């Protein structure tokens, strides 16, 4: 798990490493978490060494930073899922129009007369510059439209339309698979966030309980 620390917290961790008590930042964090758990379970006992209160605070702040990072990841994945779903809807709409052209020309052979494209995209030119939808969370509505030539050269046969429809169906299937993977990532991220919030709640309670025990022992 990668954690981004605030400047003040990073300086504190760096100072602990420079003091020679710890080898690296990871050891500082692990030590803080272990001490936090031990002190939370041993209520009523005094802290063992100077600065232990700060170590507990470090553990809590590290978890807070982790929760913030997890929330940002969750938002990014959710935006990605929405973008994929929006692109799929746009691609289905495009495919429906092309399928109308496919149906209008079904059963045609290799006649010289032009294809009837009036039921779908409307013209030969439209097939050479189709706004093909791509998922893009940064784009308006989550979709970026890329001008695409669906059939370089002249559309002459009904089979050409069939090939275009099949290719777009393949793109739609690939997009659906991507959406399923992102949905799984979203569920995993939501589970991690739920566990993180539960951990934060438990840590906050331990800090509160420890503080009360110290106050009572000072009376």
Helices and strands as residue ranges (DSSP letters): H 7-18, H 25-41, H 52-104, H 124-128, E 130-135, G 140-142, E 143-148, H 158-218
